[in-house]
Amino acid sequence: MKIVATVAFLVVALIFYFLWLGRIAVELLTSGDIAAIGLGIGVLILPLLGVWMVVSTIRSALDHQRLARRVHEEGLELDVDDLPRRPSGRIERAAADELFLTVKQEWEADPDNWRVSYRLARAYDYAGDRARARNTMRRAVELERHERDSGTR
């Protein structure tokens, strides 16, 4: 709940910031000065980009949370409790790589299963490959959405 409150506070703060930037942009656009109009267009783009980034980030977080909840309910989470850890708390690299290879074999056997793609994304994350983890998680979200829309399992 503390995280939700923090995110809500930050979103509200960003809304005020975007409104403030929007007001400045309108003032610049209506000034009549060509240079100010150019700056106004640039300043107007900032809140639009900001809103897009906030909305897309929150949508992704909610999608990932939905998948995590479903995987948890189905008892398919990766068990990493017994893996050796560094002093920082991260899983030892060799253990994470071993886990990744195991999950990759699952994925190779069933690449169109969102549950396996979700597990692979988590394994990529544990192995430290954030870019592939994000891409694989996007794929898991798309596969899960397709499954929900088609009503299949």
N, C-alpha and C positions, 0 to 999 in steps of 0.2 A: 504494500500500500504506500510505503514511503517513496518508492520509485515512481509510482503513478502520480503522486502529489508533486514530486519534483518535475516530472515531465509536463504535467498540467501547468505548473507555474511558469516553466520555460516557454511553453507554447503561448500562454497569455502575454508574457513579456515580449515575445517575438511579434505577436499581433500588434501590440502597441508600437513597437519599433517599425513594423511595416507600414502602419497607418501614418506614423510620423514621417517616414520617408516618402510616402505617397503624397502627403500634404506639401512637403518641400518640392516634390516633382511638379505638382500642379502649379505652385507659385512660380517656379522657373518657366514652365510651359506658357503661362499666361502673362509673362513679363514683357513679351514683345521683342526682346533682345535675341538675336540669332544665336549667340554663344550660350545664353541662358537656356534657350529652347533645346539646344543640343545636350547641355548638361541635364536638363529636365528629363529628356528621353532616357538618358543613361541612368539617372536616379530612379526613374519609374520602372526600369527593368529589374533593379535590385529587389524590391519587394515581391515582384512577380516570381522571380527565381527562388526567393526565399520561401514563399508559400508553396511552390511546387516541391521544393526539397523537404519541407516539414511534412507535407501531406504524404509524399512517397515514402519517407522514412517511417512514419507512423503506420502506414498501410503495410509495409514490409514487416515491421515488428509485430503487428497483429496477426499477419499471415503465419509468421514463424512460430508465434505463441500458440496458434490454433494447431499447427502440426505437432508441436512439442506436447501439447495436451493430449492429442489423439494417440501419439506414439506411447505416451505414458500410460494412458488408459488401456491400451492394447498390450502393455508389458513388453514393448519392443525397444526400450531405451538401451543404449550401449552401457554395459556394466564396466565402469572405470574405477570403481572403489578400491579394487585390490592392485591397481597398477602402481608401480613405483613413481614417486614424485620428487621433483627438485625442491630445494628450500623455498622457492617462490610459490610452490603449489601446483605448478604446471607438471603435466605428465612427462616422465623421462622420454627422450627422443626415441630411443630404441623400442620402448614399449608402445609408444604412439604409432610408430611405423609398423610394428607387428599387428596392432589393432587395425590400422588402415588396410594392410594387405588382406586380412580376414574379411573385412567389410567389403573391400573391393571385389573379392571373389563372389560374395553374395550379390553385389550389384551386377557383375558380369553375367550371372545366371538369370537375373530378372531386372534389366535396366529400365523398364517402363513402370516399375512399382514405386510409387512415391515414398513408401515407408523405407524401402532400401535406399532410395536416393537421399532421403532425410538422414539416415544413418551414415551414409557415405559423406555427406556434407559435414556432419559432426566429427567423423573420423579425420577428414581433411583439416578441420579446425584444430583438433587435438594434435595433429602432426605439424601444425604451424603454417599450413598453406591456406591463408585467408582468401586469396582470390578464387581459388578453385572451390573453397567452401561456399563462398557467396554464390558462384555460378551454379553449383550443384543444388544449393538450397532454393534458388530461383526455379530450377527445373522441378524440384520436389513440390514446390508450391503450385506450379502449373499442372503437374500430374494429379495432385490432390484435388485441385479445382475442377479438372476435367472429370475425375471420378465422381465428385459431388454433383456436378451438372448432369452427368449421364446416369447417375443412380446405381453405378456398379461398385463392386468392391474389388 
